[in-house]
């Protein structure tokens, strides 16, 4: 055997061992129940969904998954996940392969994953399913885009056209950012101000740098809840030429762990129907819209 073939064999063997090591971390439902612990990946510093206050975990996703773990009769172990560049990266790092760079264990479950057929069927450059190792299930929230504005400087928001004259804040590299800088042939771009986070965009509205903020409904509700300013109001405008404006959020497990998904779906439906999920959202000042599956 040539040296090059031997090197290839060693390399291939090493890759197979790495894959086997990652796969070995995927626990099935019986192992999770026997261990008495559910490992769940939630996004780090992502209020109002998953964040920490004085070292204590808080947020809608944290409270919901705690209720799900209780329904399964196990303890909850959170894995705080810094978001990657794409959701595909996050699913790979936390659900099916792991990340040597992050050196973290795989989670049994990941929260805040789009429950979307097109996303599930997305394929890579060679035609393979991008996320074939992850099962996305259990929609627990409907999300949409929302504008909040300051009534001291803006009487109403009948349409986004008002932001040709009135400045609006958005998170950098977000969908609202791309939308407001491109709609109406870019005529709103001059008045669209960019900030590193939604909370900083709201700080800018408090300081009168902008008259409004656009973000996800949950983030808008949370900021209004925390501020308690009666002059901050919710707009009811539409978003022409935006494409999808309402979507559902669910969970993900490894494709070999469908039994866990079935058990979690059953527990989730019970929590939705008895009002527990709505109560969790209300705790953080968020409106709750039941996903279509449970209506």
Secondary structure by P-SEA (a helix, b strand, c coil): ccaaaaaaaaaaaaaaaaaaaaaaacccaaaaaaacbbbbbbbccccccccccccccccaaaaaaaaaaaaacbbbbbbbbcccccaaaaaaacccccccccccccccccccccccccccccccccccccccccccccccbbbbbbbbbbcccccccccccccccbbbbbccccaaaaaaaccccccccccccccccaaaaaaaaaacccccccccaaaaaaaaaaaccccbbbbbcccccccccccccccccccccaaaaaaaaaaaaaaaaaaaaaaaaaaabbbbbcccccc
